Amino acid sequence: MYCVPRPPTPADAYCNMVLENDIQINGSRLQPDAVTEAQQRFNENLIAIGKKGPKWFEVGAEKYRLLRREGKTPLPKPTILDSGKSFSIPSREKGREIPCRIMMPEGEKDVTAVYMHIHGGGWVLQSEVDQDPLLKAVADGANVAVVSVGYRLAPEHSFPKGPEDCFDAAEWLVDHGKAHFGVPLKFMGGESAGGHLTLLTLFYLLESRPQFHMSGLVLNYGAYDLSFLPQARNFPKPLVLTPEIMVKYMDAFLPGRSPDERKDPSISPFYKDLSGLQLPPALFTCGTEDCLLEDTVMMALRWQMAGAETTTRLFPGAPHGFNLFSAEELPASNECRMVISEFLIGRLA
């Protein structure tokens, strides 16, 4: 039988179209061939170092903190710079002070803003003095005064003690920052647990200081769902941060709380209702070999869906904590520090 071809219809044209994707991720950054050989060797060395030393929950938090300062853990030994100056901020608890550290930019530059920094370490490790090179790079790169907060650590001080210290420091900087440093608080950020605490602190300020407006957040590989997203639960590589270590951190920071209880927005910012909030611009960064990659991508997507300015930068093959290493050890660290400076400068403009 001979069939007469029908003329094309609008439906045919629609079916032949390449549909535009409304949610886009730069997939090339996630491909194995995007990871350099040098980055692969760096990761393999970190895994080897991690296998040699004890885990913090095997020797106890206090002893592991000492090992960390001696450079006997996968992350680098802290470098303490003479340019960093220690001071304290009043706590909500009478007679108690919160230890802090300030890093100013090099030279006689006019400082443009205060950047409040909250360190990482699983709510258990590290302190306000352990990230001097990173904070100096931010101070110099963006011409800001960086104030790092030494919040109380678990398991000695479980939730909500650590977050409360961050809340108190932030309120003090909002109220007194300009009088003490000549410029107001405009930025806040942190790494890992510090990224988590940054969001909790922002949400607290939105209620306690509703007239205050943050100019920007820097959220480096944060943990935003403390009940664990799939990647955090199933990450296969023993690379710095593993599901086992994450569970131990949760047990210390949130003892006795079930996974459902950990989804409370006062604990997990991923579950915060963002509708109607005056959210500041946010920079999200993460390496692609990090068990918290999904936390970064999903939280950034929620931020963008809420209508806030959102920038997300992924670093191929970079592990958890990558920007704490020197630029000589890890080029991705230098790239991330430059991105942070560009973000801060852009928000000041």
C-alpha positions in Angstrom: 0.0 0.0 0.0 1.3 3.5 -0.8 1.0 6.0 2.0 1.0 9.7 1.3 3.3 11.5 3.8 1.5 14.0 5.9 2.8 17.5 6.2 4.8 18.3 9.3 2.9 19.7 12.3 3.9 21.9 15.2 4.0 18.8 17.4 6.8 17.3 15.2 8.9 20.5 15.6 8.3 20.3 19.4 9.5 16.6 19.5 12.6 17.4 17.6 13.6 20.3 20.0 16.4 19.9 22.5 14.7 21.0 25.7 16.4 23.5 27.8 17.3 22.4 31.3 16.0 24.9 34.0 18.4 23.5 36.6 21.9 23.2 35.4 25.1 21.8 37.0 28.5 22.0 35.3 28.8 18.2 34.8 32.3 18.6 33.4 33.5 19.4 36.9 32.2 16.1 38.1 33.8 13.8 35.5 36.8 11.6 36.4 38.9 13.1 33.6 38.6 16.6 35.3 40.8 15.4 38.1 44.5 16.0 37.6 47.1 13.3 38.3 48.6 15.5 40.9 45.2 15.8 42.7 44.8 12.0 42.5 48.3 11.5 44.1 47.4 14.0 46.8 44.3 12.1 47.7 46.0 8.8 47.7 48.6 10.2 50.1 45.8 11.6 52.4 44.2 8.1 52.5 47.6 6.5 53.4 48.1 9.1 56.2 44.6 8.5 57.5 45.2 4.7 57.7 48.4 5.2 59.8 47.1 7.5 62.5 44.4 6.9 65.1 40.9 8.2 64.7 39.7 10.9 67.1 37.1 8.7 68.7 39.7 5.9 69.3 42.0 8.1 71.4 39.6 10.7 72.7 38.9 14.2 71.5 41.4 16.0 73.8 44.3 13.8 72.8 43.4 14.0 69.1 43.4 17.8 69.3 47.0 17.6 70.5 47.9 15.2 67.6 46.3 17.6 65.2 48.4 20.5 66.5 51.5 18.2 66.0 50.6 17.5 62.4 49.9 13.8 63.0 46.4 13.7 61.4 45.4 13.8 57.7 44.8 17.6 57.8 48.0 19.7 57.9 49.6 20.9 61.1 48.2 24.3 62.0 50.4 27.3 61.3 50.0 30.1 63.8 50.9 33.5 62.4 52.3 36.4 64.5 49.9 38.7 62.6 46.9 37.0 64.3 45.8 38.6 67.6 43.6 37.0 70.2 40.8 38.7 72.1 37.5 37.7 73.7 33.8 38.5 73.3 31.3 38.3 76.2 29.1 35.2 76.5 25.5 35.1 77.5 26.7 33.3 80.6 27.8 35.8 83.2 31.5 35.9 83.8 32.4 33.8 80.8 34.2 35.0 77.6 34.3 33.5 74.1 37.9 33.3 72.8 38.3 34.9 69.3 41.1 35.8 67.0 41.4 38.7 64.5 43.4 38.8 61.3 43.9 42.1 59.6 45.0 42.7 56.0 48.7 43.4 55.2 50.0 47.0 55.1 48.2 50.2 55.6 45.0 49.4 53.7 41.7 50.7 54.8 39.6 47.8 56.0 36.2 47.6 54.4 34.3 45.1 56.5 34.3 42.6 59.3 34.1 38.9 58.2 33.1 36.5 61.0 34.7 33.1 60.6 33.5 29.9 62.2 36.0 27.0 62.1 35.3 23.4 61.2 36.3 20.2 62.9 33.1 18.2 63.3 32.0 20.4 66.3 34.7 18.4 68.2 38.1 19.5 66.9 40.1 22.6 66.0 39.9 26.2 67.4 40.0 29.8 66.4 43.8 29.8 66.1 44.1 26.8 63.7 43.3 28.5 60.3 45.6 31.5 60.3 46.9 31.1 56.7 43.5 30.7 55.3 42.1 33.7 57.3 45.2 35.8 56.3 44.6 35.0 52.7 40.9 36.1 53.0 41.9 39.3 54.9 44.5 40.2 52.3 42.5 39.2 49.3 39.3 41.0 50.2 40.7 43.7 52.5 38.5 42.6 55.4 39.1 42.1 59.2 38.5 38.4 59.8 37.3 37.5 63.3 37.4 33.8 64.1 35.2 32.4 66.9 36.4 29.8 69.4 33.1 28.2 70.2 32.8 25.4 72.8 33.5 21.9 71.5 31.8 18.5 71.9 31.8 16.1 73.6 32.6 18.3 76.6 30.0 20.8 75.4 27.3 19.2 73.2 24.5 21.0 71.4 23.5 23.8 71.8 26.6 25.2 73.6 28.7 25.6 70.5 26.0 27.3 68.4 25.1 29.6 71.3 28.7 30.9 71.4 28.5 31.7 67.7 25.1 33.5 68.2 26.6 35.6 71.0 29.7 36.5 69.0 27.6 37.5 66.0 25.3 39.7 68.1 28.3 41.4 69.7 29.8 42.0 66.3 26.5 43.4 64.9 26.2 45.7 68.0 29.8 46.7 68.6 31.9 45.7 65.6 32.0 49.1 64.0 33.0 50.8 67.3 35.8 48.3 67.9 37.2 47.8 64.4 36.0 50.9 62.5 33.9 48.9 60.1 30.7 46.9 60.5 30.1 43.1 60.3 29.1 42.4 56.7 30.2 38.8 56.1 30.1 35.4 57.7 31.4 32.0 56.8 33.2 28.8 57.7 34.3 25.3 56.7 32.5 22.0 57.3 30.9 22.2 60.8 31.6 26.0 60.5 29.4 26.2 57.4 26.6 24.5 59.3 27.1 26.9 62.3 27.2 29.8 59.9 23.7 29.1 58.6 22.3 28.5 62.2 23.8 31.8 63.2 22.4 33.6 60.2 18.9 32.3 61.0 19.3 33.3 64.6 20.3 36.9 63.6 17.3 37.2 61.3 15.2 36.9 64.4 17.3 38.6 67.0 18.6 41.5 64.8 15.9 41.9 62.1 17.2 45.3 61.0 20.7 43.9 60.3 21.5 42.8 56.8 24.4 40.5 56.0 26.2 41.3 52.7 27.3 37.7 52.0 28.0 34.2 53.3 30.9 31.9 52.5 29.9 28.3 52.9 32.8 25.9 52.4 31.8 22.2 52.2 29.2 22.5 55.0 27.1 19.8 56.7 23.5 21.0 56.4 21.5 17.8 57.0 22.7 16.2 60.2 20.5 13.2 59.6 22.7 12.5 56.5 22.0 12.8 52.8 22.7 9.7 50.8 26.3 10.6 49.8 27.3 11.4 53.4 25.8 8.0 54.4 27.4 6.0 51.6 30.7 7.7 50.7 33.0 4.8 49.7 36.5 6.3 50.1 38.4 6.7 53.4 39.4 10.3 52.4 39.5 12.6 55.4 35.8 12.4 56.3 34.0 9.1 56.2 30.5 8.0 57.2 31.9 6.3 60.3 33.6 9.5 61.4 30.5 11.5 60.7 28.4 9.2 62.9 30.9 9.6 65.7 30.8 13.4 65.3 27.0 13.3 65.5 27.1 11.1 68.7 29.4 13.7 70.3 27.6 16.8 69.2 24.0 15.5 69.4 24.0 12.7 72.0 20.8 10.8 72.3 19.0 12.4 69.3 17.5 10.2 66.7 17.9 10.9 63.0 14.3 12.4 62.9 15.2 14.7 65.8 18.3 15.8 64.0 16.1 17.0 61.1 14.8 19.8 63.3 15.7 23.1 61.6 17.4 24.4 64.8 19.9 21.5 64.2 19.8 20.9 60.4 19.6 24.1 58.4 18.7 22.1 55.3 15.1 21.8 56.7 14.7 25.5 57.5 11.7 27.1 55.8 13.4 29.7 53.7 10.3 31.3 52.3 10.0 35.0 53.1 13.4 35.3 54.7 15.8 38.1 53.7 18.6 35.8 52.6 22.0 37.3 51.7 24.1 36.3 48.7 25.9 33.1 49.4 29.0 31.4 47.9 29.0 27.6 48.2 32.2 25.7 47.6 33.1 22.0 47.7 35.4 19.4 46.3 34.0 16.6 44.2 35.7 14.0 46.4 33.9 15.1 49.6 31.2 13.1 51.3 29.4 16.5 51.9 29.1 17.3 48.1 25.4 16.6 48.1 24.9 18.8 51.2 26.5 21.7 49.2 24.7 21.1 46.0 21.3 20.6 47.6 21.6 23.5 50.0 22.7 25.8 47.2 19.7 24.8 45.2 17.4 25.5 48.0 19.1 28.9 48.5 18.6 29.7 44.8 15.0 28.5 44.8 14.3 30.9 47.7 15.3 33.8 45.4 18.7 34.5 46.9 21.8 35.2 44.9 23.7 32.0 44.8 27.2 31.1 43.5 28.4 27.5 43.6 31.9 26.4 42.8 33.0 22.8 42.6 36.6 21.7 42.6 37.4 18.5 40.7 38.9 15.8 42.9 39.3 18.0 45.9 38.8 16.3 49.3 37.1 17.5 52.4 39.1 20.4 54.0 41.0 21.1 50.8 41.3 24.9 51.2 43.1 24.4 54.5 46.1 23.1 52.7 48.7 25.5 51.3 48.7 26.6 47.7 52.0 24.8 47.2 50.5 21.5 48.4 47.2 21.8 46.6 46.5 24.3 43.7 42.7 23.9 44.3 43.2 25.5 47.7 44.6 28.7 46.1 41.9 28.7 43.5 39.2 28.5 46.2 40.8 31.3 48.3 40.8 33.5 45.2 37.2 32.7 44.5 36.3 33.7 48.1 38.1 37.0 47.8 36.4 37.8 44.5 33.0 37.0 46.0 33.6 39.3 49.0 35.0 42.1 46.8 32.0 41.8 44.5 29.5 42.0 47.4 31.3 45.1 48.7 31.0 46.8 45.3 
